[in-house]
């Protein structure tokens, strides 16, 4: 499974989201979900980063499940590669939209 096209970025999303979920990352301008609302105060920071972390973990795990169920068989398997691309990008876009929505709430 490590040879699937989006394995490494998906795994990174999962691993880098764990500190956000566990509230290990204080408010900063370098690591985390940095929106104006999140940077406003600590309560917003932790709420937005915890929820966003779960969303990013979900999108990463979704791709890893797709990669396990439908492995890419070779370099000529373009349609399956497009399927992998969609399984990586679409949940990630959904996560980003969810994070954007959450960061706009009061």
Buried (B, 14 or more C-beta within 10 A) or exposed (E): EEEBBBBEEBBEBBEBBEBBBEBEBEBEEEEBBBBEBBBEEEEBBBBBBBBBBBBBBBBBBBBBEBBEEEEBEEEEEEEBBEBBEEBBEEBBEBBBEBBEEBBEEE
